[in-house]
Amino acid sequence: MRSRSVLCVVALCGLGLIGCGQPVREDRSVTFSKDGNQVGFQHNEDGVFLASKDGGAPVKIFQPDANILATSTPLWSPDGQKVIFTSARSQDGTPPVRNVWPFGATNDPAGRIQHKQPIVYTCWLCDRSKPDQEAKPVALFEAKCDHAGYVAANLAVRWHPTDERIVFVQQELGWLHTLYEFDVSTHASRRVFPLAAEALLFDWAPDRRNLCCVVATGENNAENGIWIGPPGAKDWWHVPNSDALARGEQSSKLEQLRATRPAWTADGARFAFASHFVEKGPNEPARHALHLGTLATRQVDALADGPKPFRDLFWAPDGERLGVVQGDETGSLHIARRGQPLSQAINRRPVRRFAGWSAAGRNIAYIVPDQLADPAGESWAFLLPPDPLARDAVLLADGDRKEPAKEIFSGMRVTFPTWSPTEDKLSLWFTFCPTHRSWVSRFFGWGLRPGDPAAVFDVQSGKISWLAVNAYEKAQIGHYHLLKRDYAEALRWYEQATKEQPPRSADATSRLMEDLTDPRDFRVFHSYCLSKLNREKEAQAKLAEFEKDFLQLGPPKPAGDDIGQPLRELFDAKSIVSAMLRDLYVAEVFLSLDAAGDGAKFFQDRLAGGDEIARLSRALALSQFLLVERKHADYAELATGTIAPLCLKILKSQPGIGGAFNLDARSALAYHAGLALLPLYTPEFLSKLPEDKLQALVPRWQALQAQATDDTTRLGFDLFLLAAATRLGKENERRTVDERVHSNPAYSQYFAAGGAPEAVKKLREAIAATR
């Protein structure tokens, strides 16, 4: 019921960690060697890895220490024998916060966010042509920057396209940045870019002669934009219209530069880039533009403009077709040709990411949101709302648009797709995400957490070469196969993961904090897989293990209470909080596997057992399955006959402890029960029930209302009676109940103007905002 408080929680989730300014998202693209036979990737605290394109066990070449803020993806040398990568640490030696609890921001499949802070980064070289004992990374040099994003987004260094030299970003004059070149053989350095800028990124043009830099030197500075020229030269071309930097995904200089970074044709003759012209007055609104530059003539032509940003620019290998997405988080995919207007959208589903053309130019690939069975805008499951970002699908289309696109993968979140330079294969990250998440999961980053195995995906055969680096990622692969109903393959991965998972902490308090901050328990999945293989005895044993260990603290230490009595009571094995957290976690598992029917049966079968707290917790979870399956009448009966009476009884026996966050069992129950019952407080939902069914429910809620002994529970029952009277057109009863509701002191505490219907609208908006 406490919708206002819940909305505050959701708002915090939507904002994430409002850290320091200048946010930059990391780039976790899995890079191919020039011949396409090897890949390299970084996995944050797990390290830097190299692997075969065909999968197998990745080889770890670097393990970050406790002081590393960020690590970049390895970049292959032109001969494919060496890689370079960078690692960043703060200039003042401050160690990073590894797990930003309670928000769980470190696990974003789209990449972590780094904020501006002075760093020192090290450039490492690993020579894979040497024997294994000599192929360890060697530190080549160090440099300074003012942002960890240079490393996390892989913007700090690049190989020279022909020689064993490395171009790198270096901070100088306190706050400006420019480019230097490092000779691997002599370790000598020289400056190669005439400008120094507040923010700078660069890469080589495909002609292998010119560097292309994008700089930001200040607000509306004439030197902002794209600069192209040979290293060490003075006559660089400042590309017209590029000073109007494109709008980035994040509100930082570096993100603007990333959005402005040009896309080159394979021969380096032409390039395309986006720009953003800000609003200057009512007669000159803001607009986004797409431009075509020709290097030989230093000419820039307009390709397109419009009210939405252009992003994900990729040329076909023939250099005649440019694919581009227009829109923010999702958009439309278009083809641009020189001298022709932008094509109509070639996609039917909104595009999250465009991967570009295959090496031969026959196919294009793009990522679209997978269509959930329970979309956020239609869902009434407010205790376990759907996550619109949970899943993606990979679509493959004919590059000449002769045939419609076909879906070649679905079921997981897909990020950082990159084509192989030689084959019809994509490197990417597949992340198994929960399709529905409780508010505890959303706010605390808890519950069913994402896992991120990298992979190489053959788009023709559908074969996935997984690049799992630890036991938990192997469990995530098991989840994928379980979702696809390949139970034997799922079990194979679960058994591998079980054998390889690290032991849990011996200390009970440490285990609790691990479960809260980095939960990796997959035994519910494992149990469900075993049950689908008719190995019921093993399934029940695995489930019993999970329930026995779940958030268990054990008795206080002899030397004193190690965690505090209120928190110990909150997570007591028999408390309503522990019961609800456990059951909501199990519910997330079933829903994430598209197994709502099995989940409903799981909780229905257990509804009659246990004490009143266990029954109420299971009923709350069951209610969400009934809503997801659109069994509205069954839900209303469960709420009336089980949830509401048990809430009335248990709330009387659960004293609160108060405090700034109301961290007690009574408040936790009020939050969860209120969200579960919220649909019944709106005439819109009650219109889905047969009228005779609704009329039969009213006297039962009137009887419950008469038994209420406090304002909160009395309000809960009256809100249903108000919605029912409104829906049934009983105006006299509606006025009577409405007077009781608005005179109840708890009403203004829980609801703003508009009452429950407005709260439902705001809640749905907040769910969408958490994307």
Secondary structure, DSSP 4 states (H G I P E B T S, - for coil): --HHHHHHHHHHHHH----SSS-EE-----EEPTTSSEEEEE-GGG-EEEEETTEEEEEEEE---TT--EEPPPEE-TTSSEEEEEEEEETT-PPP-SS-TTTTGGG-TT--EE-EEEEEEEEEEEETTS-GGG-S-EEEEEEEEEETHHHHTT-SEEE-SSSSEEEEEEEETTTEEEEEEEETTT--EEE--S--BSEEEEEE-TTSS-EEEEEE-STT-TT-EEEEE-TT-S--EE-TTTTSPPPPSSSSHHHHHHHH--EE-TTSSEEEEEEEE---BTTB--EEEEEEEETTTTEEEEEEEESS-EEEEEE-TTSS-EEEEEESSSEEEEEE-TTSPPPPP--SS-BSEEEEE-TTSSEEEEEEE---SS-TTT----SS-B-TTS-EEEEEEETTSSS--EEEEEEEEEEEEEE-SSSSEEEEEEEB--SB--HHHHHHT-SS--B--EEEEETTT--EEEE--SHHHHHHHHHHHHHTT-HHHHHHHHHHHHHHSPPPPSSHHHHHHHHHHS----HHHHHHHHHHTT-HHHHHHHHHHHHHHTT---SPBTTB-SS-HHHHHHT-TTSHHHHHHHHHHHHHHHHHTT-HHHHHHHHHHHTTSS-HHHHHHHHHHHHHHHHHTT-HHHHHHHIIIIIHHHHHHHHHT------TT--SHHHHHHHHHHHHHGGGG-HHHHTTS-HHHHHHHHHHHHHHHHH--SHHHHHHHHHHHHHHHHHHT-HHHHHHHHHHHHH-HHHHHH--TTHHHHHHHHHHHHHHHT-
